[in-house]
Amino acid sequence: MNNDRKLIRFNASTGFSVVLEFGNIEEKKDYEEKIKNAGLQCETIADFNLNMDQADLFMDMRSRECREQFDLEDWI
């Protein structure tokens, strides 16, 4: 079983720093591609801690509720 976290960080068109966590590599890569195609820089990060790391928005895309609330088009 792979316990590596699947995280990306990007600076949205609004200037906010956004971190997204995914449950699988395919979904992570799909979002990365959309972000990069919008002309924004996107990076894979190894870990993220809400209490220690900096981000304006963190969304756990493994959660159905987070996926429903987060519209990538609003950020790119």
Wavefront OBJ file of the C-alpha trace (Angstrom):
o trace
v 0.000 0.000 0.000
v 1.302 3.449 -0.967
v 1.056 5.949 1.907
v 2.639 8.853 0.017
v 0.484 11.949 0.083
v -0.607 13.330 -3.274
v -0.335 17.098 -2.853
v 0.002 20.035 -5.212
v 0.543 23.725 -4.506
v -0.165 26.556 -6.915
v -0.602 30.301 -6.848
v -4.082 31.039 -8.115
v -4.919 33.860 -10.509
v -6.312 35.672 -7.441
v -2.848 35.631 -5.851
v -3.837 33.089 -3.203
v -1.626 30.115 -2.433
v -3.693 26.935 -2.806
v -2.814 23.393 -1.673
v -4.889 20.435 -2.838
v -4.633 16.846 -1.590
v -5.882 13.957 -3.708
v -6.655 10.320 -3.131
v -5.081 9.098 -6.370
v -2.353 10.055 -8.816
v -4.674 10.262 -11.835
v -6.866 12.965 -10.323
v -3.790 14.870 -9.089
v -2.245 14.810 -12.571
v -5.527 15.944 -14.139
v -5.647 19.015 -11.896
v -1.921 19.733 -12.433
v -2.427 19.693 -16.196
v -5.407 22.067 -16.028
v -3.502 24.474 -13.793
v -0.394 24.455 -15.992
v -2.509 24.850 -19.150
v -3.946 28.010 -17.562
v -0.394 29.390 -17.431
v 0.043 29.014 -13.669
v 2.952 27.371 -11.907
v 2.084 24.190 -10.065
v 4.336 21.997 -7.970
v 4.073 18.640 -6.272
v 4.865 18.844 -2.576
v 5.768 15.938 -0.305
v 3.872 16.991 2.791
v 1.636 19.697 4.222
v 0.699 20.474 7.822
v -2.190 22.872 8.480
v -0.523 24.109 11.666
v 3.000 24.543 10.342
v 2.835 25.278 6.595
v 1.587 28.339 4.752
v -1.359 28.334 2.332
v -4.338 30.625 1.902
v -6.531 27.642 1.047
v -6.167 23.906 1.709
v -8.711 21.510 0.235
v -8.751 17.781 0.878
v -10.053 16.579 -2.470
v -10.428 13.069 -1.056
v -13.572 14.417 0.604
v -16.740 14.506 -1.506
v -17.814 17.726 0.225
v -14.530 19.467 -0.623
v -14.722 18.352 -4.252
v -18.262 19.759 -4.471
v -17.237 23.095 -2.933
v -14.001 23.625 -4.892
v -14.337 24.776 -8.505
v -10.891 24.913 -10.100
v -12.142 27.290 -12.792
v -12.704 29.939 -10.096
v -8.998 29.789 -9.212
v -7.341 29.615 -12.609
l 1 2 3 4 5 6 7 8 9 10 11 12 13 14 15 16 17 18 19 20 21 22 23 24 25 26 27 28 29 30 31 32 33 34 35 36 37 38 39 40 41 42 43 44 45 46 47 48 49 50 51 52 53 54 55 56 57 58 59 60 61 62 63 64 65 66 67 68 69 70 71 72 73 74 75 76
